Amino acid sequence: MKKINLMINFCFLKGRSYLLLNENEAASQTFLDLLAIKEKSEYFNGLGYSYMKMNKSNKAIAAYNKAINLDNKNSFAYFNAGLLFEKGKLYSEAIRYYYSAGTSSILTKDYQRVFSVKIALKRLAKFDKNANSKIKKIDVFLDQFLFNDEKQYQIKKVRGNY
């Protein structure tokens, strides 16, 4: 069992290495091979990213949505799907995904991604004023999360399409 896990980890690193080398076809095939063994959010992230780099937006979004269904705190998948929707000028969808990336980043304490989300939402505010209200909501949530030690937050897995 330990040997199998080592091989799976090696394959995952191999897929990520292919991405770094811009060998995106090889990366996508590696992640598909991993997904044939086990469905994991990280593998769908890698697959989505390889599709994104190959300009296969629909496949990338499908992979990111599967990653989100497996792990609804996956800010990477939300953020990159938001980038794809923004690139396709589907601003309300992009805002929705960016907002989810922001809230999940707060819950996982990935504050650098929260900052990136706020920049993306400010960029979209030129096209859709709803982006400004999402920035405000993220700020309120961030303040509540950072400065309210008395409340305990419970993270629940929710199924749905994003």
PyMOL CGO cylinders between C-alpha atoms (Angstrom):
from pymol import cmd
from pymol.cgo import CYLINDER

trace = [
    CYLINDER, 0.00, 0.00, 0.00, 2.82, 2.38, 0.89, 0.3, 1, 1, 1, 1, 1, 1,
    CYLINDER, 2.82, 2.38, 0.89, 4.50, 1.68, -2.45, 0.3, 1, 1, 1, 1, 1, 1,
    CYLINDER, 4.50, 1.68, -2.45, 1.26, 2.46, -4.31, 0.3, 1, 1, 1, 1, 1, 1,
    CYLINDER, 1.26, 2.46, -4.31, 0.90, 5.79, -2.50, 0.3, 1, 1, 1, 1, 1, 1,
    CYLINDER, 0.90, 5.79, -2.50, 4.50, 6.68, -3.39, 0.3, 1, 1, 1, 1, 1, 1,
    CYLINDER, 4.50, 6.68, -3.39, 3.79, 5.92, -7.04, 0.3, 1, 1, 1, 1, 1, 1,
    CYLINDER, 3.79, 5.92, -7.04, 0.63, 8.02, -7.00, 0.3, 1, 1, 1, 1, 1, 1,
    CYLINDER, 0.63, 8.02, -7.00, 2.49, 10.92, -5.38, 0.3, 1, 1, 1, 1, 1, 1,
    CYLINDER, 2.49, 10.92, -5.38, 5.24, 10.56, -7.96, 0.3, 1, 1, 1, 1, 1, 1,
    CYLINDER, 5.24, 10.56, -7.96, 2.68, 10.71, -10.79, 0.3, 1, 1, 1, 1, 1, 1,
    CYLINDER, 2.68, 10.71, -10.79, 1.10, 13.81, -9.28, 0.3, 1, 1, 1, 1, 1, 1,
    CYLINDER, 1.10, 13.81, -9.28, 4.49, 15.54, -9.12, 0.3, 1, 1, 1, 1, 1, 1,
    CYLINDER, 4.49, 15.54, -9.12, 5.18, 14.38, -12.67, 0.3, 1, 1, 1, 1, 1, 1,
    CYLINDER, 5.18, 14.38, -12.67, 1.95, 16.04, -13.85, 0.3, 1, 1, 1, 1, 1, 1,
    CYLINDER, 1.95, 16.04, -13.85, 2.84, 19.26, -12.06, 0.3, 1, 1, 1, 1, 1, 1,
    CYLINDER, 2.84, 19.26, -12.06, 6.32, 19.16, -13.59, 0.3, 1, 1, 1, 1, 1, 1,
    CYLINDER, 6.32, 19.16, -13.59, 4.81, 18.81, -17.05, 0.3, 1, 1, 1, 1, 1, 1,
    CYLINDER, 4.81, 18.81, -17.05, 2.75, 21.92, -16.34, 0.3, 1, 1, 1, 1, 1, 1,
    CYLINDER, 2.75, 21.92, -16.34, 5.86, 23.87, -15.36, 0.3, 1, 1, 1, 1, 1, 1,
    CYLINDER, 5.86, 23.87, -15.36, 7.55, 22.74, -18.58, 0.3, 1, 1, 1, 1, 1, 1,
    CYLINDER, 7.55, 22.74, -18.58, 4.45, 23.74, -20.63, 0.3, 1, 1, 1, 1, 1, 1,
    CYLINDER, 4.45, 23.74, -20.63, 4.00, 20.14, -21.72, 0.3, 1, 1, 1, 1, 1, 1,
    CYLINDER, 4.00, 20.14, -21.72, 0.29, 20.48, -21.22, 0.3, 1, 1, 1, 1, 1, 1,
    CYLINDER, 0.29, 20.48, -21.22, -0.87, 17.44, -23.22, 0.3, 1, 1, 1, 1, 1, 1,
    CYLINDER, -0.87, 17.44, -23.22, 1.42, 15.21, -21.16, 0.3, 1, 1, 1, 1, 1, 1,
    CYLINDER, 1.42, 15.21, -21.16, 0.22, 16.91, -17.98, 0.3, 1, 1, 1, 1, 1, 1,
    CYLINDER, 0.22, 16.91, -17.98, -3.45, 16.40, -18.82, 0.3, 1, 1, 1, 1, 1, 1,
    CYLINDER, -3.45, 16.40, -18.82, -2.83, 12.73, -19.64, 0.3, 1, 1, 1, 1, 1, 1,
    CYLINDER, -2.83, 12.73, -19.64, -0.98, 12.26, -16.34, 0.3, 1, 1, 1, 1, 1, 1,
    CYLINDER, -0.98, 12.26, -16.34, -3.85, 13.80, -14.38, 0.3, 1, 1, 1, 1, 1, 1,
    CYLINDER, -3.85, 13.80, -14.38, -6.38, 11.69, -16.31, 0.3, 1, 1, 1, 1, 1, 1,
    CYLINDER, -6.38, 11.69, -16.31, -4.36, 8.59, -15.41, 0.3, 1, 1, 1, 1, 1, 1,
    CYLINDER, -4.36, 8.59, -15.41, -4.42, 9.62, -11.75, 0.3, 1, 1, 1, 1, 1, 1,
    CYLINDER, -4.42, 9.62, -11.75, -8.16, 10.23, -11.89, 0.3, 1, 1, 1, 1, 1, 1,
    CYLINDER, -8.16, 10.23, -11.89, -8.65, 6.72, -13.25, 0.3, 1, 1, 1, 1, 1, 1,
    CYLINDER, -8.65, 6.72, -13.25, -7.11, 5.49, -10.00, 0.3, 1, 1, 1, 1, 1, 1,
    CYLINDER, -7.11, 5.49, -10.00, -8.85, 7.88, -7.61, 0.3, 1, 1, 1, 1, 1, 1,
    CYLINDER, -8.85, 7.88, -7.61, -10.92, 11.04, -7.92, 0.3, 1, 1, 1, 1, 1, 1,
    CYLINDER, -10.92, 11.04, -7.92, -9.23, 13.77, -5.92, 0.3, 1, 1, 1, 1, 1, 1,
    CYLINDER, -9.23, 13.77, -5.92, -9.78, 17.50, -6.02, 0.3, 1, 1, 1, 1, 1, 1,
    CYLINDER, -9.78, 17.50, -6.02, -6.06, 18.15, -6.56, 0.3, 1, 1, 1, 1, 1, 1,
    CYLINDER, -6.06, 18.15, -6.56, -6.00, 15.95, -9.66, 0.3, 1, 1, 1, 1, 1, 1,
    CYLINDER, -6.00, 15.95, -9.66, -8.99, 17.79, -11.14, 0.3, 1, 1, 1, 1, 1, 1,
    CYLINDER, -8.99, 17.79, -11.14, -7.20, 21.07, -10.37, 0.3, 1, 1, 1, 1, 1, 1,
    CYLINDER, -7.20, 21.07, -10.37, -4.19, 19.90, -12.35, 0.3, 1, 1, 1, 1, 1, 1,
    CYLINDER, -4.19, 19.90, -12.35, -6.37, 18.68, -15.19, 0.3, 1, 1, 1, 1, 1, 1,
    CYLINDER, -6.37, 18.68, -15.19, -8.29, 21.96, -15.26, 0.3, 1, 1, 1, 1, 1, 1,
    CYLINDER, -8.29, 21.96, -15.26, -5.08, 23.96, -15.27, 0.3, 1, 1, 1, 1, 1, 1,
    CYLINDER, -5.08, 23.96, -15.27, -3.62, 21.91, -18.12, 0.3, 1, 1, 1, 1, 1, 1,
    CYLINDER, -3.62, 21.91, -18.12, -6.82, 22.41, -20.13, 0.3, 1, 1, 1, 1, 1, 1,
    CYLINDER, -6.82, 22.41, -20.13, -6.75, 26.11, -19.30, 0.3, 1, 1, 1, 1, 1, 1,
    CYLINDER, -6.75, 26.11, -19.30, -3.20, 26.40, -20.65, 0.3, 1, 1, 1, 1, 1, 1,
    CYLINDER, -3.20, 26.40, -20.65, -4.32, 24.61, -23.85, 0.3, 1, 1, 1, 1, 1, 1,
    CYLINDER, -4.32, 24.61, -23.85, -7.24, 27.06, -24.27, 0.3, 1, 1, 1, 1, 1, 1,
    CYLINDER, -7.24, 27.06, -24.27, -9.82, 24.33, -23.71, 0.3, 1, 1, 1, 1, 1, 1,
    CYLINDER, -9.82, 24.33, -23.71, -12.01, 26.50, -21.50, 0.3, 1, 1, 1, 1, 1, 1,
    CYLINDER, -12.01, 26.50, -21.50, -15.09, 24.27, -21.37, 0.3, 1, 1, 1, 1, 1, 1,
    CYLINDER, -15.09, 24.27, -21.37, -13.08, 21.24, -20.34, 0.3, 1, 1, 1, 1, 1, 1,
    CYLINDER, -13.08, 21.24, -20.34, -11.15, 23.32, -17.81, 0.3, 1, 1, 1, 1, 1, 1,
    CYLINDER, -11.15, 23.32, -17.81, -14.34, 24.65, -16.22, 0.3, 1, 1, 1, 1, 1, 1,
    CYLINDER, -14.34, 24.65, -16.22, -15.79, 21.13, -16.07, 0.3, 1, 1, 1, 1, 1, 1,
    CYLINDER, -15.79, 21.13, -16.07, -12.62, 19.90, -14.31, 0.3, 1, 1, 1, 1, 1, 1,
    CYLINDER, -12.62, 19.90, -14.31, -12.68, 22.83, -11.87, 0.3, 1, 1, 1, 1, 1, 1,
    CYLINDER, -12.68, 22.83, -11.87, -16.35, 22.22, -11.10, 0.3, 1, 1, 1, 1, 1, 1,
    CYLINDER, -16.35, 22.22, -11.10, -15.59, 18.59, -10.34, 0.3, 1, 1, 1, 1, 1, 1,
    CYLINDER, -15.59, 18.59, -10.34, -12.75, 19.71, -8.06, 0.3, 1, 1, 1, 1, 1, 1,
    CYLINDER, -12.75, 19.71, -8.06, -15.18, 22.06, -6.28, 0.3, 1, 1, 1, 1, 1, 1,
    CYLINDER, -15.18, 22.06, -6.28, -17.76, 19.28, -5.90, 0.3, 1, 1, 1, 1, 1, 1,
    CYLINDER, -17.76, 19.28, -5.90, -15.12, 17.14, -4.20, 0.3, 1, 1, 1, 1, 1, 1,
    CYLINDER, -15.12, 17.14, -4.20, -13.78, 19.99, -2.03, 0.3, 1, 1, 1, 1, 1, 1,
    CYLINDER, -13.78, 19.99, -2.03, -15.95, 23.11, -1.71, 0.3, 1, 1, 1, 1, 1, 1,
    CYLINDER, -15.95, 23.11, -1.71, -13.10, 25.03, -0.04, 0.3, 1, 1, 1, 1, 1, 1,
    CYLINDER, -13.10, 25.03, -0.04, -10.92, 24.69, -3.14, 0.3, 1, 1, 1, 1, 1, 1,
    CYLINDER, -10.92, 24.69, -3.14, -10.10, 28.34, -3.74, 0.3, 1, 1, 1, 1, 1, 1,
    CYLINDER, -10.10, 28.34, -3.74, -7.71, 27.47, -6.59, 0.3, 1, 1, 1, 1, 1, 1,
    CYLINDER, -7.71, 27.47, -6.59, -10.52, 25.90, -8.63, 0.3, 1, 1, 1, 1, 1, 1,
    CYLINDER, -10.52, 25.90, -8.63, -12.94, 28.76, -7.91, 0.3, 1, 1, 1, 1, 1, 1,
    CYLINDER, -12.94, 28.76, -7.91, -10.34, 31.38, -8.79, 0.3, 1, 1, 1, 1, 1, 1,
    CYLINDER, -10.34, 31.38, -8.79, -9.18, 29.79, -12.04, 0.3, 1, 1, 1, 1, 1, 1,
    CYLINDER, -9.18, 29.79, -12.04, -12.76, 29.15, -13.17, 0.3, 1, 1, 1, 1, 1, 1,
    CYLINDER, -12.76, 29.15, -13.17, -13.39, 32.83, -12.44, 0.3, 1, 1, 1, 1, 1, 1,
    CYLINDER, -13.39, 32.83, -12.44, -10.44, 33.74, -14.68, 0.3, 1, 1, 1, 1, 1, 1,
    CYLINDER, -10.44, 33.74, -14.68, -11.92, 31.67, -17.49, 0.3, 1, 1, 1, 1, 1, 1,
    CYLINDER, -11.92, 31.67, -17.49, -15.35, 33.25, -17.15, 0.3, 1, 1, 1, 1, 1, 1,
    CYLINDER, -15.35, 33.25, -17.15, -13.76, 36.71, -17.06, 0.3, 1, 1, 1, 1, 1, 1,
    CYLINDER, -13.76, 36.71, -17.06, -11.77, 35.91, -20.20, 0.3, 1, 1, 1, 1, 1, 1,
    CYLINDER, -11.77, 35.91, -20.20, -15.04, 34.82, -21.86, 0.3, 1, 1, 1, 1, 1, 1,
    CYLINDER, -15.04, 34.82, -21.86, -16.69, 38.10, -20.76, 0.3, 1, 1, 1, 1, 1, 1,
    CYLINDER, -16.69, 38.10, -20.76, -19.19, 36.23, -18.58, 0.3, 1, 1, 1, 1, 1, 1,
    CYLINDER, -19.19, 36.23, -18.58, -18.72, 38.73, -15.78, 0.3, 1, 1, 1, 1, 1, 1,
    CYLINDER, -18.72, 38.73, -15.78, -21.56, 37.74, -13.45, 0.3, 1, 1, 1, 1, 1, 1,
    CYLINDER, -21.56, 37.74, -13.45, -20.32, 34.12, -13.46, 0.3, 1, 1, 1, 1, 1, 1,
    CYLINDER, -20.32, 34.12, -13.46, -16.75, 35.31, -12.92, 0.3, 1, 1, 1, 1, 1, 1,
    CYLINDER, -16.75, 35.31, -12.92, -17.88, 37.42, -9.95, 0.3, 1, 1, 1, 1, 1, 1,
    CYLINDER, -17.88, 37.42, -9.95, -19.70, 34.45, -8.44, 0.3, 1, 1, 1, 1, 1, 1,
    CYLINDER, -19.70, 34.45, -8.44, -16.64, 32.22, -8.71, 0.3, 1, 1, 1, 1, 1, 1,
    CYLINDER, -16.64, 32.22, -8.71, -14.24, 34.90, -7.48, 0.3, 1, 1, 1, 1, 1, 1,
    CYLINDER, -14.24, 34.90, -7.48, -16.49, 35.55, -4.48, 0.3, 1, 1, 1, 1, 1, 1,
    CYLINDER, -16.49, 35.55, -4.48, -16.48, 31.84, -3.65, 0.3, 1, 1, 1, 1, 1, 1,
    CYLINDER, -16.48, 31.84, -3.65, -12.70, 31.82, -4.03, 0.3, 1, 1, 1, 1, 1, 1,
    CYLINDER, -12.70, 31.82, -4.03, -12.53, 34.71, -1.57, 0.3, 1, 1, 1, 1, 1, 1,
    CYLINDER, -12.53, 34.71, -1.57, -14.76, 33.16, 1.08, 0.3, 1, 1, 1, 1, 1, 1,
    CYLINDER, -14.76, 33.16, 1.08, -13.10, 29.75, 0.83, 0.3, 1, 1, 1, 1, 1, 1,
    CYLINDER, -13.10, 29.75, 0.83, -9.69, 31.44, 1.05, 0.3, 1, 1, 1, 1, 1, 1,
    CYLINDER, -9.69, 31.44, 1.05, -10.73, 33.16, 4.27, 0.3, 1, 1, 1, 1, 1, 1,
    CYLINDER, -10.73, 33.16, 4.27, -11.89, 29.85, 5.72, 0.3, 1, 1, 1, 1, 1, 1,
    CYLINDER, -11.89, 29.85, 5.72, -8.60, 28.16, 4.81, 0.3, 1, 1, 1, 1, 1, 1,
    CYLINDER, -8.60, 28.16, 4.81, -6.58, 31.22, 5.90, 0.3, 1, 1, 1, 1, 1, 1,
    CYLINDER, -6.58, 31.22, 5.90, -5.09, 31.79, 2.44, 0.3, 1, 1, 1, 1, 1, 1,
    CYLINDER, -5.09, 31.79, 2.44, -5.02, 35.57, 2.74, 0.3, 1, 1, 1, 1, 1, 1,
    CYLINDER, -5.02, 35.57, 2.74, -2.82, 36.08, -0.30, 0.3, 1, 1, 1, 1, 1, 1,
    CYLINDER, -2.82, 36.08, -0.30, -5.56, 34.56, -2.44, 0.3, 1, 1, 1, 1, 1, 1,
    CYLINDER, -5.56, 34.56, -2.44, -8.14, 36.81, -0.72, 0.3, 1, 1, 1, 1, 1, 1,
    CYLINDER, -8.14, 36.81, -0.72, -6.04, 39.77, -1.88, 0.3, 1, 1, 1, 1, 1, 1,
    CYLINDER, -6.04, 39.77, -1.88, -5.91, 38.35, -5.44, 0.3, 1, 1, 1, 1, 1, 1,
    CYLINDER, -5.91, 38.35, -5.44, -9.69, 37.89, -5.39, 0.3, 1, 1, 1, 1, 1, 1,
    CYLINDER, -9.69, 37.89, -5.39, -10.24, 41.49, -4.35, 0.3, 1, 1, 1, 1, 1, 1,
    CYLINDER, -10.24, 41.49, -4.35, -8.01, 42.68, -7.21, 0.3, 1, 1, 1, 1, 1, 1,
    CYLINDER, -8.01, 42.68, -7.21, -9.97, 40.52, -9.68, 0.3, 1, 1, 1, 1, 1, 1,
    CYLINDER, -9.97, 40.52, -9.68, -13.30, 41.82, -8.37, 0.3, 1, 1, 1, 1, 1, 1,
    CYLINDER, -13.30, 41.82, -8.37, -12.09, 45.43, -8.64, 0.3, 1, 1, 1, 1, 1, 1,
    CYLINDER, -12.09, 45.43, -8.64, -11.13, 44.72, -12.24, 0.3, 1, 1, 1, 1, 1, 1,
    CYLINDER, -11.13, 44.72, -12.24, -14.66, 43.41, -12.91, 0.3, 1, 1, 1, 1, 1, 1,
    CYLINDER, -14.66, 43.41, -12.91, -16.36, 46.35, -11.19, 0.3, 1, 1, 1, 1, 1, 1,
    CYLINDER, -16.36, 46.35, -11.19, -15.88, 48.27, -14.45, 0.3, 1, 1, 1, 1, 1, 1,
    CYLINDER, -15.88, 48.27, -14.45, -18.28, 45.86, -16.14, 0.3, 1, 1, 1, 1, 1, 1,
    CYLINDER, -18.28, 45.86, -16.14, -20.61, 44.80, -13.33, 0.3, 1, 1, 1, 1, 1, 1,
    CYLINDER, -20.61, 44.80, -13.33, -21.32, 46.90, -10.23, 0.3, 1, 1, 1, 1, 1, 1,
    CYLINDER, -21.32, 46.90, -10.23, -22.23, 43.75, -8.27, 0.3, 1, 1, 1, 1, 1, 1,
    CYLINDER, -22.23, 43.75, -8.27, -18.47, 43.18, -7.91, 0.3, 1, 1, 1, 1, 1, 1,
    CYLINDER, -18.47, 43.18, -7.91, -18.25, 46.09, -5.46, 0.3, 1, 1, 1, 1, 1, 1,
    CYLINDER, -18.25, 46.09, -5.46, -20.85, 44.56, -3.15, 0.3, 1, 1, 1, 1, 1, 1,
    CYLINDER, -20.85, 44.56, -3.15, -18.94, 41.26, -3.19, 0.3, 1, 1, 1, 1, 1, 1,
    CYLINDER, -18.94, 41.26, -3.19, -15.74, 43.09, -2.20, 0.3, 1, 1, 1, 1, 1, 1,
    CYLINDER, -15.74, 43.09, -2.20, -17.60, 44.63, 0.74, 0.3, 1, 1, 1, 1, 1, 1,
    CYLINDER, -17.60, 44.63, 0.74, -19.01, 41.25, 1.77, 0.3, 1, 1, 1, 1, 1, 1,
    CYLINDER, -19.01, 41.25, 1.77, -15.54, 39.71, 1.66, 0.3, 1, 1, 1, 1, 1, 1,
    CYLINDER, -15.54, 39.71, 1.66, -14.20, 42.55, 3.81, 0.3, 1, 1, 1, 1, 1, 1,
    CYLINDER, -14.20, 42.55, 3.81, -16.97, 42.06, 6.38, 0.3, 1, 1, 1, 1, 1, 1,
    CYLINDER, -16.97, 42.06, 6.38, -16.46, 38.31, 6.44, 0.3, 1, 1, 1, 1, 1, 1,
    CYLINDER, -16.46, 38.31, 6.44, -12.70, 38.74, 6.74, 0.3, 1, 1, 1, 1, 1, 1,
    CYLINDER, -12.70, 38.74, 6.74, -13.14, 41.14, 9.69, 0.3, 1, 1, 1, 1, 1, 1,
    CYLINDER, -13.14, 41.14, 9.69, -15.55, 38.76, 11.40, 0.3, 1, 1, 1, 1, 1, 1,
    CYLINDER, -15.55, 38.76, 11.40, -13.29, 35.80, 10.84, 0.3, 1, 1, 1, 1, 1, 1,
    CYLINDER, -13.29, 35.80, 10.84, -10.08, 37.52, 11.94, 0.3, 1, 1, 1, 1, 1, 1,
    CYLINDER, -10.08, 37.52, 11.94, -11.32, 39.59, 14.87, 0.3, 1, 1, 1, 1, 1, 1,
    CYLINDER, -11.32, 39.59, 14.87, -14.08, 37.55, 16.45, 0.3, 1, 1, 1, 1, 1, 1,
    CYLINDER, -14.08, 37.55, 16.45, -12.41, 34.86, 18.54, 0.3, 1, 1, 1, 1, 1, 1,
    CYLINDER, -12.41, 34.86, 18.54, -15.62, 34.05, 20.39, 0.3, 1, 1, 1, 1, 1, 1,
    CYLINDER, -15.62, 34.05, 20.39, -17.44, 32.51, 17.43, 0.3, 1, 1, 1, 1, 1, 1,
    CYLINDER, -17.44, 32.51, 17.43, -16.60, 29.10, 16.08, 0.3, 1, 1, 1, 1, 1, 1,
    CYLINDER, -16.60, 29.10, 16.08, -17.15, 28.63, 12.37, 0.3, 1, 1, 1, 1, 1, 1,
    CYLINDER, -17.15, 28.63, 12.37, -18.24, 25.31, 11.00, 0.3, 1, 1, 1, 1, 1, 1,
    CYLINDER, -18.24, 25.31, 11.00, -17.28, 24.44, 7.44, 0.3, 1, 1, 1, 1, 1, 1,
    CYLINDER, -17.28, 24.44, 7.44, -19.81, 22.23, 5.68, 0.3, 1, 1, 1, 1, 1, 1,
    CYLINDER, -19.81, 22.23, 5.68, -19.55, 20.47, 2.36, 0.3, 1, 1, 1, 1, 1, 1,
    CYLINDER, -19.55, 20.47, 2.36, -22.29, 21.62, 0.00, 0.3, 1, 1, 1, 1, 1, 1,
    CYLINDER, -22.29, 21.62, 0.00, -23.15, 19.99, -3.30, 0.3, 1, 1, 1, 1, 1, 1,
    CYLINDER, -23.15, 19.99, -3.30, -24.07, 22.13, -6.26, 0.3, 1, 1, 1, 1, 1, 1,
    CYLINDER, -24.07, 22.13, -6.26, -23.05, 23.39, -9.66, 0.3, 1, 1, 1, 1, 1, 1,
    CYLINDER, -23.05, 23.39, -9.66, -20.62, 26.24, -9.92, 0.3, 1, 1, 1, 1, 1, 1,
]
cmd.load_cgo(trace, "trace")
